[in-house]
Amino acid sequence: MNHTRKNKISQQHQKRLENIAQMLKEMRFSEGLNQDGFADNGVSRRQIQRGESGCNISLQKLFTILDCYEGYTLSDFFEGMQ
């Protein structure tokens, strides 16, 4: 069965989601964490997987994930993204 997205995402937005995913992966790797390392902060492994695979996560969830890391601000996170 062929499933299609409810809301089609433009190529530009998909590229942004991919950039966010890559940044989240790099941050986690640089901290030496695995995807289970966020449970104490209320973030499930599945939520990390969704963010790191370029799925459309909510801003609130992105903020929660970013709060798990020390020293990253929103401006740091989005620096260089278009």
ZIWO-V538330 format. One record per backbone hydrogen bond with DSSP energy under -0.5 kcal/mol. NH is the residue of the N-H (numbers start at 0). CO is the residue of the C=O. Records with the same first field share a line. If there is no record, write none. Layout:
NH: CO + CO
This chain:
2: 0
7: 5
13: 9
14: 10
15: 11
16: 12
17: 13
18: 14
19: 15
20: 16
21: 17
22: 18
23: 19
24: 20
25: 21
26: 22
27: 23
28: 24
29: 25
30: 26
31: 27 + 28
32: 27
36: 33
38: 35
40: 37
41: 38
42: 37
43: 41
47: 43
48: 44
49: 45
50: 46
51: 47
52: 48 + 49
53: 50
54: 49
56: 54
61: 57
62: 58
63: 59
64: 60
65: 61
66: 62
67: 64
68: 65
71: 68
72: 70
76: 72
77: 73
78: 74 + 75
80: 77
